[in-house]
Each structure stands twice: as structure tokens, then as C-alpha cells.
Amino acid sequence: MTVLKDAFSANALQIFNSAITEYHIIDDVDQPYASPFPQGGIEEMLYRKCWIDTVQWHLEDIIRDPGIDPSDALSLKRRIDKSNQDRTDLVEQIDTYFLDKYKDVTPEKDARLNTESPAWAIDRLSILRLKIYHMTDEANREGITPEKRTKVRAKLSVLLEQNEDLSRAIDELLEDYATGHKVMKVYRQMKMYNDPSLNPVLYAKRK
């Protein structure tokens, strides 16, 4: 039985929070991935999306260590590049889910387009939950000055407001698709630098 009900964002947030919490039990970028949801369903896609974001969040922290060995930094950069591609691929899978969900809806004659697809908005919501998690940690961290704590809590307040606004915007967008007020179109990411046939540095090596 699916966990998605009327408010998509509320259920997505629950899944994101679960993934973030589960990751931080071990808190290791090399820990194995294991989803509590069936493979290939929308719940599993959301969980895996947030897991990818969480691992990459910590990879980005590690690579910014000023004392990191250059060879380790290069390996991490390659890993982050792959993570970004995995993230993009998964966002497109989530958009495919929505395309199928609303395929039988007849758009209104004056139906409007949206500037981004629902999955890319959900991508931002996943990353926002990570910001809130870590900003909350910083707000409660021992040893920081009162001035620093005040600044961090102000930032956290803005993130929480953004969370409410983005969640509402996603739900309203999905409602517009369901009622035909907006028509869903998806343009796939055509990243040339990852394609050996389109990146001149890569295809030049093959000559």
C-alpha cells in the first residue's frame, strides 16, 4: 500500500527525514544503501534520492578539507561527479512517474506551463531538508558563541519558512496537473560533459 495520499509533500518530507536519520546512525559515506521501500516504487525513489543527496552532502564537506591529499581530492571529485549524474538520472525517473500519473488528464485550453518539473522541485525539497537537519545541529552545537548561535537560528528560521513555502508550491503544482490547469512537459537533462560522444576532451582521446 502506497504511503502517498493527498498531500504529496508531507509524505515526501517524512521519507526524506527517514533517509537522513537512517544515514546519520552510522554517518559514513561508504555505508551500504538499504531502502525500507520496495524497489522501483515512488517511495523508494524518494528515499534513494535523499540518500544520494545526504552522501553527497558529506562528500562535499570532506573535499573542502584544506589538508586533503590532492589524489584523494581527485578521487572524491570523480565520486561527486558520478553522484550528480545519479541524482539527475533519478530526478528524471521521478518525473517519468508523474508523466505517467497525469497522462490521462486533458489539459485546459489555456493550460499554463511551469518553469521546472515537479521532480526538480522535489530535488530542492530533499536538499532543503538536509540544510535544516545540519543547521539544527549547528544551532544546538556546544561551544559556539551566543552571537553565532543567534545567527544560525535566524538562518534556520528562514529555511523552515522556505520548507513550508516549497512544500505548498509542490502540492499546488501537482493539483494543477491533476485538474488540467497546467500541462506537464519534461525536458531531459542533456549533459554533454558526461557523454563520450559529445565531450570534445573525451572523444578526442578515442581518435
Disulfide bonds with the S-S distance in Angstrom:
none
